[in-house]
Amino acid sequence: MTDTTQAGWPVISTSEGLQPLDFVTGRVLPGDVHTILTFLCQRFERLVEPIVRSESWGWNYRPVRGSTNVWSEHSAAVAIDLNASAHWIGLHDTFTDAQEAGIRQILAECGGVVVWGGKWASSRPDEMHFQLRHDPAEIKRIAGLIRSQAAAATAEPVKAQNRIGTRQGASIVQWLDDQGRDSSFAARATLARQYGIAGYVGSAEQNLILLSLLRSGAQGKTYVVTSDGLNRRTAPGDLRDEALAYPGAPLATGMRWYGTGKTTTDDRGGTWVEGWSEWQRSAGQPPCWVHGAHLKEVGA
């Protein structure tokens, strides 16, 4: 009988067949698990802090610390520890509020398949620790979305012309040039700030997001989500269609919400705001609606 972890993953006694993860010294399961943990690390470096590889770990054939018969998720190669010396097990509040908001955003972008040890429900905190839930079908779905997003960000521009003479698949530089606008890095960085894209470095992902916003005619309003687990609707106040399974659901307190500039009022006088979470926008999802009571505008 194969040993399993608390989450139900089979324990792996050897690193043979596991895949190196660039951000840590250890290995993880190949395929979908590797895709999601790579994405997590990329987003962690962007939203939280740089990862020190020598202090970050993956697979380890061992029990949970303090136990002799409960296997760690590390032994299944589905868990990583990041920057261990700065966020050692048992310590509280090793991240700032802003960093923790970044972690919550990453968890939401990963569609709920990643668990953070900083918020264990019934045990000591382990703020360096991230692990995958034992949900292979959902892991496969989220990994597919991540790969599709990466492919879209690096796709070759389409040369076809649309009816107003602007190339439909052009890069953001080409699109701005076609509009007679400044396409320099400085100008794009200014636009990125206006549209709530933090830390603009001109990456393919950032350029794809900015281009989609510019094409949509969005006004660039940015909000912070003030409540956890919000339902997003395809239409304002449509109670028949709540709890839609958008990638990256649910929304979490502290996440950014990027408005399209469209608002409306429902029959109870409530204001609804159309927009995207960062995950929805970068994954090419259509905008949807969130009640304005759960959003706080932070500027354009």
C-alpha positions as protocol buffer text, in pm:
chain_id: "A"
residue {
  index: 1
  type: MET
  ca { x: 0 y: 0 z: 0 }
}
residue {
  index: 2
  type: THR
  ca { x: 138 y: 338 z: -102 }
}
residue {
  index: 3
  type: ASP
  ca { x: 177 y: 597 z: 172 }
}
residue {
  index: 4
  type: THR
  ca { x: -7 y: 925 z: 117 }
}
residue {
  index: 5
  type: THR
  ca { x: 20 y: 1276 z: 255 }
}
residue {
  index: 6
  type: GLN
  ca { x: -249 y: 1446 z: 462 }
}
residue {
  index: 7
  type: ALA
  ca { x: -389 y: 1597 z: 142 }
}
residue {
  index: 8
  type: GLY
  ca { x: -402 y: 1257 z: -27 }
}
residue {
  index: 9
  type: TRP
  ca { x: -100 y: 1278 z: -258 }
}
residue {
  index: 10
  type: PRO
  ca { x: 111 y: 962 z: -298 }
}
residue {
  index: 11
  type: VAL
  ca { x: 446 y: 983 z: -121 }
}
residue {
  index: 12
  type: ILE
  ca { x: 754 y: 974 z: -348 }
}
residue {
  index: 13
  type: SER
  ca { x: 1066 y: 817 z: -199 }
}
residue {
  index: 14
  type: THR
  ca { x: 1313 y: 923 z: -469 }
}
residue {
  index: 15
  type: SER
  ca { x: 1371 y: 1236 z: -677 }
}
residue {
  index: 16
  type: GLU
  ca { x: 1402 y: 1027 z: -994 }
}
residue {
  index: 17
  type: GLY
  ca { x: 1144 y: 1149 z: -1246 }
}
residue {
  index: 18
  type: LEU
  ca { x: 1089 y: 1482 z: -1071 }
}
residue {
  index: 19
  type: GLN
  ca { x: 1155 y: 1812 z: -1247 }
}
residue {
  index: 20
  type: PRO
  ca { x: 1385 y: 2091 z: -1127 }
}
residue {
  index: 21
  type: LEU
  ca { x: 1211 y: 2420 z: -1044 }
}
residue {
  index: 22
  type: ASP
  ca { x: 1431 y: 2717 z: -1131 }
}
residue {
  index: 23
  type: PHE
  ca { x: 1334 y: 2917 z: -822 }
}
residue {
  index: 24
  type: VAL
  ca { x: 1419 y: 2653 z: -556 }
}
residue {
  index: 25
  type: THR
  ca { x: 1695 y: 2405 z: -483 }
}
residue {
  index: 26
  type: GLY
  ca { x: 1467 y: 2102 z: -496 }
}
residue {
  index: 27
  type: ARG
  ca { x: 1240 y: 1936 z: -751 }
}
residue {
  index: 28
  type: VAL
  ca { x: 864 y: 1908 z: -800 }
}
residue {
  index: 29
  type: LEU
  ca { x: 623 y: 1690 z: -995 }
}
residue {
  index: 30
  type: PRO
  ca { x: 654 y: 1749 z: -1369 }
}
residue {
  index: 31
  type: GLY
  ca { x: 370 y: 1867 z: -1590 }
}
residue {
  index: 32
  type: ASP
  ca { x: 74 y: 2056 z: -1445 }
}
residue {
  index: 33
  type: VAL
  ca { x: 217 y: 2084 z: -1092 }
}
residue {
  index: 34
  type: HIS
  ca { x: 542 y: 2229 z: -1230 }
}
residue {
  index: 35
  type: THR
  ca { x: 347 y: 2476 z: -1446 }
}
residue {
  index: 36
  type: ILE
  ca { x: 145 y: 2609 z: -1153 }
}
residue {
  index: 37
  type: LEU
  ca { x: 439 y: 2631 z: -911 }
}
residue {
  index: 38
  type: THR
  ca { x: 648 y: 2811 z: -1174 }
}
residue {
  index: 39
  type: PHE
  ca { x: 365 y: 3061 z: -1225 }
}
residue {
  index: 40
  type: LEU
  ca { x: 334 y: 3104 z: -846 }
}
residue {
  index: 41
  type: CYS
  ca { x: 706 y: 3181 z: -814 }
}
residue {
  index: 42
  type: GLN
  ca { x: 701 y: 3426 z: -1104 }
}
residue {
  index: 43
  type: ARG
  ca { x: 409 y: 3613 z: -951 }
}
residue {
  index: 44
  type: PHE
  ca { x: 568 y: 3596 z: -601 }
}
residue {
  index: 45
  type: GLU
  ca { x: 878 y: 3771 z: -731 }
}
residue {
  index: 46
  type: ARG
  ca { x: 664 y: 4037 z: -898 }
}
residue {
  index: 47
  type: LEU
  ca { x: 411 y: 4100 z: -620 }
}
residue {
  index: 48
  type: VAL
  ca { x: 588 y: 4000 z: -296 }
}
residue {
  index: 49
  type: GLU
  ca { x: 969 y: 3982 z: -293 }
}
residue {
  index: 50
  type: PRO
  ca { x: 1268 y: 3828 z: -475 }
}
residue {
  index: 51
  type: ILE
  ca { x: 1317 y: 3457 z: -413 }
}
residue {
  index: 52
  type: VAL
  ca { x: 1652 y: 3348 z: -267 }
}
residue {
  index: 53
  type: ARG
  ca { x: 1704 y: 3011 z: -433 }
}
residue {
  index: 54
  type: SER
  ca { x: 1946 y: 2876 z: -171 }
}
residue {
  index: 55
  type: GLU
  ca { x: 1679 y: 2934 z: 98 }
}
residue {
  index: 56
  type: SER
  ca { x: 1389 y: 2788 z: -100 }
}
residue {
  index: 57
  type: TRP
  ca { x: 1308 y: 2417 z: -126 }
}
residue {
  index: 58
  type: GLY
  ca { x: 1092 y: 2162 z: -304 }
}
residue {
  index: 59
  type: TRP
  ca { x: 1069 y: 1783 z: -275 }
}
residue {
  index: 60
  type: ASN
  ca { x: 1190 y: 1628 z: 52 }
}
residue {
  index: 61
  type: TYR
  ca { x: 1116 y: 1271 z: 159 }
}
residue {
  index: 62
  type: ARG
  ca { x: 1019 y: 1332 z: 521 }
}
residue {
  index: 63
  type: PRO
  ca { x: 727 y: 1348 z: 765 }
}
residue {
  index: 64
  type: VAL
  ca { x: 567 y: 1671 z: 880 }
}
residue {
  index: 65
  type: ARG
  ca { x: 794 y: 1852 z: 1129 }
}
residue {
  index: 66
  type: GLY
  ca { x: 721 y: 1724 z: 1477 }
}
residue {
  index: 67
  type: SER
  ca { x: 562 y: 1400 z: 1353 }
}
residue {
  index: 68
  type: THR
  ca { x: 691 y: 1051 z: 1281 }
}
residue {
  index: 69
  type: ASN
  ca { x: 396 y: 908 z: 1086 }
}
residue {
  index: 70
  type: VAL
  ca { x: 233 y: 1198 z: 898 }
}
residue {
  index: 71
  type: TRP
  ca { x: 392 y: 1261 z: 562 }
}
residue {
  index: 72
  type: SER
  ca { x: 473 y: 1617 z: 451 }
}
residue {
  index: 73
  type: GLU
  ca { x: 335 y: 1745 z: 119 }
}
residue {
  index: 74
  type: HIS
  ca { x: 702 y: 1802 z: 32 }
}
residue {
  index: 75
  type: SER
  ca { x: 737 y: 1424 z: 15 }
}
residue {
  index: 76
  type: ALA
  ca { x: 485 y: 1423 z: -271 }
}
residue {
  index: 77
  type: ALA
  ca { x: 674 y: 1698 z: -461 }
}
residue {
  index: 78
  type: VAL
  ca { x: 369 y: 1927 z: -461 }
}
residue {
  index: 79
  type: ALA
  ca { x: 496 y: 2182 z: -207 }
}
residue {
  index: 80
  type: ILE
  ca { x: 762 y: 2451 z: -194 }
}
residue {
  index: 81
  type: ASP
  ca { x: 911 y: 2672 z: 78 }
}
residue {
  index: 82
  type: LEU
  ca { x: 1018 y: 3023 z: -25 }
}
residue {
  index: 83
  type: ASN
  ca { x: 1280 y: 3235 z: 155 }
}
residue {
  index: 84
  type: ALA
  ca { x: 1278 y: 3008 z: 459 }
}
residue {
  index: 85
  type: SER
  ca { x: 1510 y: 3208 z: 686 }
}
residue {
  index: 86
  type: ALA
  ca { x: 1287 y: 3517 z: 656 }
}
residue {
  index: 87
  type: HIS
  ca { x: 958 y: 3331 z: 710 }
}
residue {
  index: 88
  type: TRP
  ca { x: 1042 y: 3042 z: 943 }
}
residue {
  index: 89
  type: ILE
  ca { x: 772 y: 2804 z: 1063 }
}
residue {
  index: 90
  type: GLY
  ca { x: 588 y: 2922 z: 1374 }
}
residue {
  index: 91
  type: LEU
  ca { x: 651 y: 3293 z: 1314 }
}
residue {
  index: 92
  type: HIS
  ca { x: 363 y: 3537 z: 1259 }
}
residue {
  index: 93
  type: ASP
  ca { x: 350 y: 3845 z: 1038 }
}
residue {
  index: 94
  type: THR
  ca { x: 679 y: 3793 z: 856 }
}
residue {
  index: 95
  type: PHE
  ca { x: 525 y: 3961 z: 551 }
}
residue {
  index: 96
  type: THR
  ca { x: 401 y: 4321 z: 539 }
}
residue {
  index: 97
  type: ASP
  ca { x: 32 y: 4390 z: 475 }
}
residue {
  index: 98
  type: ALA
  ca { x: 114 y: 4479 z: 116 }
}
residue {
  index: 99
  type: GLN
  ca { x: 310 y: 4156 z: 67 }
}
residue {
  index: 100
  type: GLU
  ca { x: 29 y: 3951 z: 218 }
}
residue {
  index: 101
  type: ALA
  ca { x: -217 y: 4120 z: -19 }
}
residue {
  index: 102
  type: GLY
  ca { x: 13 y: 4013 z: -303 }
}
residue {
  index: 103
  type: ILE
  ca { x: 10 y: 3653 z: -176 }
}
residue {
  index: 104
  type: ARG
  ca { x: -370 y: 3655 z: -156 }
}
residue {
  index: 105
  type: GLN
  ca { x: -385 y: 3783 z: -512 }
}
residue {
  index: 106
  type: ILE
  ca { x: -153 y: 3505 z: -629 }
}
residue {
  index: 107
  type: LEU
  ca { x: -368 y: 3241 z: -456 }
}
residue {
  index: 108
  type: ALA
  ca { x: -674 y: 3378 z: -633 }
}
residue {
  index: 109
  type: GLU
  ca { x: -493 y: 3385 z: -967 }
}
residue {
  index: 110
  type: CYS
  ca { x: -408 y: 3016 z: -912 }
}
residue {
  index: 111
  type: GLY
  ca { x: -779 y: 2938 z: -898 }
}
residue {
  index: 112
  type: GLY
  ca { x: -786 y: 2805 z: -543 }
}
residue {
  index: 113
  type: VAL
  ca { x: -559 y: 2506 z: -608 }
}
residue {
  index: 114
  type: VAL
  ca { x: -269 y: 2649 z: -404 }
}
residue {
  index: 115
  type: VAL
  ca { x: -278 y: 2661 z: -23 }
}
residue {
  index: 116
  type: TRP
  ca { x: -59 y: 2899 z: 179 }
}
residue {
  index: 117
  type: GLY
  ca { x: 78 y: 2784 z: 514 }
}
residue {
  index: 118
  type: GLY
  ca { x: 57 y: 3134 z: 656 }
}
residue {
  index: 119
  type: LYS
  ca { x: -313 y: 3089 z: 720 }
}
residue {
  index: 120
  type: TRP
  ca { x: -349 y: 2732 z: 846 }
}
residue {
  index: 121
  type: ALA
  ca { x: -689 y: 2696 z: 1007 }
}
residue {
  index: 122
  type: SER
  ca { x: -584 y: 2486 z: 1308 }
}
residue {
  index: 123
  type: SER
  ca { x: -205 y: 2474 z: 1341 }
}
residue {
  index: 124
  type: ARG
  ca { x: 107 y: 2688 z: 1371 }
}
residue {
  index: 125
  type: PRO
  ca { x: 174 y: 2925 z: 1080 }
}
residue {
  index: 126
  type: ASP
  ca { x: 425 y: 2829 z: 812 }
}
residue {
  index: 127
  type: GLU
  ca { x: 449 y: 3144 z: 604 }
}
residue {
  index: 128
  type: MET
  ca { x: 722 y: 3016 z: 373 }
}
residue {
  index: 129
  type: HIS
  ca { x: 509 y: 2718 z: 266 }
}
residue {
  index: 130
  type: PHE
  ca { x: 288 y: 2675 z: -42 }
}
residue {
  index: 131
  type: GLN
  ca { x: 129 y: 2346 z: -150 }
}
residue {
  index: 132
  type: LEU
  ca { x: -120 y: 2218 z: -407 }
}
residue {
  index: 133
  type: ARG
  ca { x: -457 y: 2074 z: -314 }
}
residue {
  index: 134
  type: HIS
  ca { x: -519 y: 1715 z: -416 }
}
residue {
  index: 135
  type: ASP
  ca { x: -750 y: 1803 z: -705 }
}
residue {
  index: 136
  type: PRO
  ca { x: -589 y: 1675 z: -1027 }
}
residue {
  index: 137
  type: ALA
  ca { x: -878 y: 1778 z: -1253 }
}
residue {
  index: 138
  type: GLU
  ca { x: -877 y: 2138 z: -1131 }
}
residue {
  index: 139
  type: ILE
  ca { x: -497 y: 2150 z: -1135 }
}
residue {
  index: 140
  type: LYS
  ca { x: -505 y: 2039 z: -1498 }
}
residue {
  index: 141
  type: ARG
  ca { x: -760 y: 2311 z: -1581 }
}
residue {
  index: 142
  type: ILE
  ca { x: -565 y: 2591 z: -1414 }
}
residue {
  index: 143
  type: ALA
  ca { x: -235 y: 2475 z: -1563 }
}
residue {
  index: 144
  type: GLY
  ca { x: -396 y: 2477 z: -1908 }
}
residue {
  index: 145
  type: LEU
  ca { x: -512 y: 2834 z: -1855 }
}
residue {
  index: 146
  type: ILE
  ca { x: -162 y: 2939 z: -1748 }
}
residue {
  index: 147
  type: ARG
  ca { x: -7 y: 2779 z: -2056 }
}
residue {
  index: 148
  type: SER
  ca { x: -268 y: 2938 z: -2282 }
}
residue {
  index: 149
  type: GLN
  ca { x: -199 y: 3278 z: -2128 }
}
residue {
  index: 150
  type: ALA
  ca { x: 176 y: 3238 z: -2182 }
}
residue {
  index: 151
  type: ALA
  ca { x: 122 y: 3130 z: -2542 }
}
residue {
  index: 152
  type: ALA
  ca { x: -100 y: 3431 z: -2611 }
}
residue {
  index: 153
  type: ALA
  ca { x: 159 y: 3666 z: -2464 }
}
residue {
  index: 154
  type: THR
  ca { x: 430 y: 3539 z: -2699 }
}
residue {
  index: 155
  type: ALA
  ca { x: 217 y: 3488 z: -3012 }
}
residue {
  index: 156
  type: GLU
  ca { x: 345 y: 3635 z: -3338 }
}
residue {
  index: 157
  type: PRO
  ca { x: 162 y: 3952 z: -3445 }
}
residue {
  index: 158
  type: VAL
  ca { x: -101 y: 3903 z: -3717 }
}
residue {
  index: 159
  type: LYS
  ca { x: -37 y: 4119 z: -4021 }
}
residue {
  index: 160
  type: ALA
  ca { x: -398 y: 4152 z: -4133 }
}
residue {
  index: 161
  type: GLN
  ca { x: -553 y: 4500 z: -4145 }
}
residue {
  index: 162
  type: ASN
  ca { x: -891 y: 4577 z: -3995 }
}
residue {
  index: 163
  type: ARG
  ca { x: -1137 y: 4814 z: -4153 }
}
residue {
  index: 164
  type: ILE
  ca { x: -987 y: 5123 z: -3990 }
}
residue {
  index: 165
  type: GLY
  ca { x: -632 y: 5031 z: -4088 }
}
residue {
  index: 166
  type: THR
  ca { x: -504 y: 4917 z: -3747 }
}
residue {
  index: 167
  type: ARG
  ca { x: -342 y: 4574 z: -3732 }
}
residue {
  index: 168
  type: GLN
  ca { x: -560 y: 4347 z: -3520 }
}
residue {
  index: 169
  type: GLY
  ca { x: -269 y: 4136 z: -3392 }
}
residue {
  index: 170
  type: ALA
  ca { x: -9 y: 4412 z: -3374 }
}
residue {
  index: 171
  type: SER
  ca { x: 222 y: 4455 z: -3078 }
}
residue {
  index: 172
  type: ILE
  ca { x: 153 y: 4745 z: -2844 }
}
residue {
  index: 173
  type: VAL
  ca { x: 433 y: 4946 z: -3007 }
}
residue {
  index: 174
  type: GLN
  ca { x: 285 y: 4887 z: -3352 }
}
residue {
  index: 175
  type: TRP
  ca { x: -65 y: 4966 z: -3226 }
}
residue {
  index: 176
  type: LEU
  ca { x: 43 y: 5295 z: -3068 }
}
residue {
  index: 177
  type: ASP
  ca { x: 237 y: 5388 z: -3381 }
}
residue {
  index: 178
  type: ASP
  ca { x: -73 y: 5318 z: -3592 }
}
residue {
  index: 179
  type: GLN
  ca { x: -268 y: 5553 z: -3364 }
}
residue {
  index: 180
  type: GLY
  ca { x: -8 y: 5826 z: -3403 }
}
residue {
  index: 181
  type: ARG
  ca { x: 81 y: 5801 z: -3033 }
}
residue {
  index: 182
  type: ASP
  ca { x: 414 y: 5790 z: -2851 }
}
residue {
  index: 183
  type: SER
  ca { x: 526 y: 5425 z: -2831 }
}
residue {
  index: 184
  type: SER
  ca { x: 845 y: 5481 z: -2628 }
}
residue {
  index: 185
  type: PHE
  ca { x: 905 y: 5284 z: -2311 }
}
residue {
  index: 186
  type: ALA
  ca { x: 855 y: 5597 z: -2098 }
}
residue {
  index: 187
  type: ALA
  ca { x: 517 y: 5661 z: -2261 }
}
residue {
  index: 188
  type: ARG
  ca { x: 410 y: 5298 z: -2215 }
}
residue {
  index: 189
  type: ALA
  ca { x: 518 y: 5306 z: -1850 }
}
residue {
  index: 190
  type: THR
  ca { x: 301 y: 5615 z: -1798 }
}
residue {
  index: 191
  type: LEU
  ca { x: 4 y: 5439 z: -1959 }
}
residue {
  index: 192
  type: ALA
  ca { x: 66 y: 5132 z: -1745 }
}
residue {
  index: 193
  type: ARG
  ca { x: 49 y: 5340 z: -1426 }
}
residue {
  index: 194
  type: GLN
  ca { x: -275 y: 5500 z: -1547 }
}
residue {
  index: 195
  type: TYR
  ca { x: -428 y: 5157 z: -1603 }
}
residue {
  index: 196
  type: GLY
  ca { x: -314 y: 5014 z: -1270 }
}
residue {
  index: 197
  type: ILE
  ca { x: -33 y: 4790 z: -1401 }
}
residue {
  index: 198
  type: ALA
  ca { x: 225 y: 4803 z: -1122 }
}
residue {
  index: 199
  type: GLY
  ca { x: 599 y: 4758 z: -1176 }
}
residue {
  index: 200
  type: TYR
  ca { x: 591 y: 4794 z: -1554 }
}
residue {
  index: 201
  type: VAL
  ca { x: 905 y: 4653 z: -1716 }
}
residue {
  index: 202
  type: GLY
  ca { x: 772 y: 4603 z: -2068 }
}
residue {
  index: 203
  type: SER
  ca { x: 720 y: 4226 z: -2037 }
}
residue {
  index: 204
  type: ALA
  ca { x: 509 y: 4041 z: -2293 }
}
residue {
  index: 205
  type: GLU
  ca { x: 239 y: 3977 z: -2031 }
}
residue {
  index: 206
  type: GLN
  ca { x: 222 y: 4343 z: -1925 }
}
residue {
  index: 207
  type: ASN
  ca { x: 216 y: 4463 z: -2285 }
}
residue {
  index: 208
  type: LEU
  ca { x: -64 y: 4221 z: -2371 }
}
residue {
  index: 209
  type: ILE
  ca { x: -272 y: 4346 z: -2076 }
}
residue {
  index: 210
  type: LEU
  ca { x: -209 y: 4711 z: -2157 }
}
residue {
  index: 211
  type: LEU
  ca { x: -291 y: 4661 z: -2524 }
}
residue {
  index: 212
  type: SER
  ca { x: -621 y: 4489 z: -2442 }
}
residue {
  index: 213
  type: LEU
  ca { x: -716 y: 4779 z: -2214 }
}
residue {
  index: 214
  type: LEU
  ca { x: -628 y: 5041 z: -2471 }
}
residue {
  index: 215
  type: ARG
  ca { x: -826 y: 4861 z: -2741 }
}
residue {
  index: 216
  type: SER
  ca { x: -1128 y: 4825 z: -2513 }
}
residue {
  index: 217
  type: GLY
  ca { x: -1145 y: 5198 z: -2454 }
}
residue {
  index: 218
  type: ALA
  ca { x: -1122 y: 5145 z: -2078 }
}
residue {
  index: 219
  type: GLN
  ca { x: -1093 y: 5459 z: -1869 }
}
residue {
  index: 220
  type: GLY
  ca { x: -824 y: 5320 z: -1645 }
}
residue {
  index: 221
  type: LYS
  ca { x: -997 y: 5336 z: -1307 }
}
residue {
  index: 222
  type: THR
  ca { x: -843 y: 5105 z: -1052 }
}
residue {
  index: 223
  type: TYR
  ca { x: -1011 y: 4968 z: -739 }
}
residue {
  index: 224
  type: VAL
  ca { x: -914 y: 4760 z: -437 }
}
residue {
  index: 225
  type: VAL
  ca { x: -1145 y: 4473 z: -340 }
}
residue {
  index: 226
  type: THR
  ca { x: -1268 y: 4520 z: 19 }
}
residue {
  index: 227
  type: SER
  ca { x: -1444 y: 4183 z: 77 }
}
residue {
  index: 228
  type: ASP
  ca { x: -1342 y: 3819 z: 31 }
}
residue {
  index: 229
  type: GLY
  ca { x: -1510 y: 3564 z: -193 }
}
residue {
  index: 230
  type: LEU
  ca { x: -1726 y: 3791 z: -407 }
}
residue {
  index: 231
  type: ASN
  ca { x: -1942 y: 3652 z: -682 }
}
residue {
  index: 232
  type: ARG
  ca { x: -1894 y: 3804 z: -1022 }
}
residue {
  index: 233
  type: ARG
  ca { x: -2191 y: 3839 z: -1255 }
}
residue {
  index: 234
  type: THR
  ca { x: -2231 y: 3840 z: -1630 }
}
residue {
  index: 235
  type: ALA
  ca { x: -2493 y: 4113 z: -1579 }
}
residue {
  index: 236
  type: PRO
  ca { x: -2534 y: 4358 z: -1289 }
}
residue {
  index: 237
  type: GLY
  ca { x: -2742 y: 4212 z: -1006 }
}
residue {
  index: 238
  type: ASP
  ca { x: -2840 y: 3898 z: -1199 }
}
residue {
  index: 239
  type: LEU
  ca { x: -2905 y: 3667 z: -903 }
}
residue {
  index: 240
  type: ARG
  ca { x: -2973 y: 3376 z: -1138 }
}
residue {
  index: 241
  type: ASP
  ca { x: -2611 y: 3373 z: -1244 }
}
residue {
  index: 242
  type: GLU
  ca { x: -2408 y: 3414 z: -927 }
}
residue {
  index: 243
  type: ALA
  ca { x: -2101 y: 3211 z: -829 }
}
residue {
  index: 244
  type: LEU
  ca { x: -1972 y: 3189 z: -1185 }
}
residue {
  index: 245
  type: ALA
  ca { x: -1657 y: 2981 z: -1220 }
}
residue {
  index: 246
  type: TYR
  ca { x: -1425 y: 3251 z: -1351 }
}
residue {
  index: 247
  type: PRO
  ca { x: -1057 y: 3152 z: -1358 }
}
residue {
  index: 248
  type: GLY
  ca { x: -892 y: 3284 z: -1046 }
}
residue {
  index: 249
  type: ALA
  ca { x: -1214 y: 3296 z: -840 }
}
residue {
  index: 250
  type: PRO
  ca { x: -1280 y: 3394 z: -571 }
}
residue {
  index: 251
  type: LEU
  ca { x: -1188 y: 3758 z: -535 }
}
residue {
  index: 252
  type: ALA
  ca { x: -1003 y: 3841 z: -214 }
}
residue {
  index: 253
  type: THR
  ca { x: -957 y: 4148 z: 1 }
}
residue {
  index: 254
  type: GLY
  ca { x: -668 y: 4361 z: -122 }
}
residue {
  index: 255
  type: MET
  ca { x: -679 y: 4243 z: -483 }
}
residue {
  index: 256
  type: ARG
  ca { x: -690 y: 4500 z: -762 }
}
residue {
  index: 257
  type: TRP
  ca { x: -1000 y: 4539 z: -980 }
}
residue {
  index: 258
  type: TYR
  ca { x: -949 y: 4718 z: -1312 }
}
residue {
  index: 259
  type: GLY
  ca { x: -1258 y: 4901 z: -1431 }
}
residue {
  index: 260
  type: THR
  ca { x: -1358 y: 4945 z: -1793 }
}
residue {
  index: 261
  type: GLY
  ca { x: -1518 y: 5280 z: -1713 }
}
residue {
  index: 262
  type: LYS
  ca { x: -1871 y: 5137 z: -1728 }
}
residue {
  index: 263
  type: THR
  ca { x: -2101 y: 5153 z: -1424 }
}
residue {
  index: 264
  type: THR
  ca { x: -2473 y: 5099 z: -1382 }
}
residue {
  index: 265
  type: THR
  ca { x: -2741 y: 5103 z: -1113 }
}
residue {
  index: 266
  type: ASP
  ca { x: -2968 y: 4809 z: -1028 }
}
residue {
  index: 267
  type: ASP
  ca { x: -3334 y: 4823 z: -927 }
}
residue {
  index: 268
  type: ARG
  ca { x: -3234 y: 4855 z: -559 }
}
residue {
  index: 269
  type: GLY
  ca { x: -3017 y: 5158 z: -619 }
}
residue {
  index: 270
  type: GLY
  ca { x: -2689 y: 4966 z: -597 }
}
residue {
  index: 271
  type: THR
  ca { x: -2399 y: 5065 z: -820 }
}
residue {
  index: 272
  type: TRP
  ca { x: -2223 y: 4795 z: -1024 }
}
residue {
  index: 273
  type: VAL
  ca { x: -1877 y: 4831 z: -1178 }
}
residue {
  index: 274
  type: GLU
  ca { x: -1765 y: 4647 z: -1490 }
}
residue {
  index: 275
  type: GLY
  ca { x: -1405 y: 4528 z: -1500 }
}
residue {
  index: 276
  type: TRP
  ca { x: -1155 y: 4249 z: -1452 }
}
residue {
  index: 277
  type: SER
  ca { x: -933 y: 4099 z: -1188 }
}
residue {
  index: 278
  type: GLU
  ca { x: -571 y: 4085 z: -1304 }
}
residue {
  index: 279
  type: TRP
  ca { x: -604 y: 3712 z: -1370 }
}
residue {
  index: 280
  type: GLN
  ca { x: -919 y: 3753 z: -1582 }
}
residue {
  index: 281
  type: ARG
  ca { x: -762 y: 4030 z: -1783 }
}
residue {
  index: 282
  type: SER
  ca { x: -430 y: 3857 z: -1848 }
}
residue {
  index: 283
  type: ALA
  ca { x: -610 y: 3529 z: -1933 }
}
residue {
  index: 284
  type: GLY
  ca { x: -821 y: 3706 z: -2197 }
}
residue {
  index: 285
  type: GLN
  ca { x: -1148 y: 3666 z: -2006 }
}
residue {
  index: 286
  type: PRO
  ca { x: -1431 y: 3911 z: -2082 }
}
residue {
  index: 287
  type: PRO
  ca { x: -1505 y: 4182 z: -1825 }
}
residue {
  index: 288
  type: CYS
  ca { x: -1781 y: 4118 z: -1573 }
}
residue {
  index: 289
  type: TRP
  ca { x: -1961 y: 4306 z: -1293 }
}
residue {
  index: 290
  type: VAL
  ca { x: -1901 y: 4348 z: -919 }
}
residue {
  index: 291
  type: HIS
  ca { x: -2115 y: 4549 z: -677 }
}
residue {
  index: 292
  type: GLY
  ca { x: -1953 y: 4883 z: -597 }
}
residue {
  index: 293
  type: ALA
  ca { x: -2005 y: 4831 z: -224 }
}
residue {
  index: 294
  type: HIS
  ca { x: -1715 y: 4585 z: -233 }
}
residue {
  index: 295
  type: LEU
  ca { x: -1474 y: 4811 z: -419 }
}
residue {
  index: 296
  type: LYS
  ca { x: -1272 y: 5117 z: -321 }
}
residue {
  index: 297
  type: GLU
  ca { x: -1137 y: 5341 z: -596 }
}
residue {
  index: 298
  type: VAL
  ca { x: -763 y: 5401 z: -567 }
}
residue {
  index: 299
  type: GLY
  ca { x: -717 y: 5625 z: -871 }
}
residue {
  index: 300
  type: ALA
  ca { x: -660 y: 5606 z: -1240 }
}
